[in-house]
Amino acid sequence: MALPRDEDFGTDIAPPEDGSKDEVPPCVPGQTKTATARVLTREELDKLTGDRVLVSDFKQMKLEKEAQKNWDLFYKRNTTNFFKDRHWTTREFEELKACREFESQRLVLLEAGCGVGNCIFPLLEEDLNVFVYACDFSPRAVEFVKQNPLYRPERCSAFQCDLTRDDLRENVPEGSVDVVTLIFVLSAIHPDKMRLALENISRVLKPGGVVLFRDYGLFDHAMLRFKAGNKLGENFYVRQDGTRSYFFSKELLAELFEAAGLRSAANDYVLRETVNKKEGLCVPRVFLQSKFTKPGQSQSS
């Protein structure tokens, strides 16, 4: 059975391996943005520093080779029922509205790593003056997008794409995109290939365009719950189903985007506490929520 993913708010989190419920802090509603990483407890620090054995090179090569197949199997098992619709996107990223020069301006958006459309379809319903390019690594996920009753070719163009290898310009005109959303996507890419994905995205972004980013942050609870034998490298792990996840520091994230020619406009940790209802546990969640821009004349200038 695959480990549960918890990108979206409210998803239950697996309990600690020892089943302990001691010293669980009360959960406080809402979230906090901070410039500094979460401070680990002594127990958490001991767990991370003690996990030094990496998955073998042979298995790591196999995981990389079969990355697309593993994500396709994930969507085969879960179809469109796994992730919740992301109605929080416009709340968390006001730039989806604020970047327009005038209210009636048609916004061109690229959802990089669209999954089955949990972000794009709420957005298409809410904003009637947006056109969305939507791509995903998994061909099966793209087919689910195209089968959605809300999918209209005049408002959305979905296609399969490996961001690290396939040139986005084959489906998206160069320099045509106002906003790119990159939400829980970069963490699934091998660290050695992240820059390639960002450079690919940068080519289709307009000068002054914006990349809106949200993903796993360093010391998130999901990182701490991995058992020994799942570590691929520093802050990089594999789930039981073969899909992988990286946990970002804000410093590394800024370096990656800047190396791809994109400038940091906002880059913060988002701290939340989530309840595992089944176990009665309160666990710390850490995400990175960031905004990067492409140098050039801004749309509002």
Salt bridges, closest charged atoms under 4 A:
ASP6 OD2 - ARG225 NH2 3.06
ASP6 OD1 - ARG285 NH2 2.82
ASP8 OD1 - ARG86 NE 2.86
GLU44 OE2 - ARG38 NH2 2.59
ASP46 OD1 - ARG42 NH1 3.71
GLU64 OE2 - LYS193 NZ 2.68
GLU64 OE1 - ARG244 NH1 2.79
GLU66 OE1 - LYS62 NZ 3.13
GLU66 OE2 - LYS69 NZ 3.72
GLU92 OE2 - ARG91 NE 3.65
GLU92 OE1 - ARG214 NH1 3.56
GLU95 OE2 - LYS291 NZ 3.19
GLU126 OE2 - LYS97 NZ 3.49
ASP127 OD2 - ARG100 NH2 2.86
ASP162 OD2 - ARG165 NE 3.90
ASP166 OD1 - ARG165 NE 3.77
ASP167 OD2 - ARG169 NH2 2.86
GLU174 OE1 - ARG169 NH1 3.58
ASP178 OD1 - LYS206 NZ 2.97
ASP192 OD2 - HIS190 ND1 3.75
GLU199 OE2 - ARG195 NE 2.89
ASP220 OD2 - ARG285 NH2 2.63
ASP241 OD2 - ARG5 NH2 2.93
ASP241 OD2 - ARG77 NH2 3.61
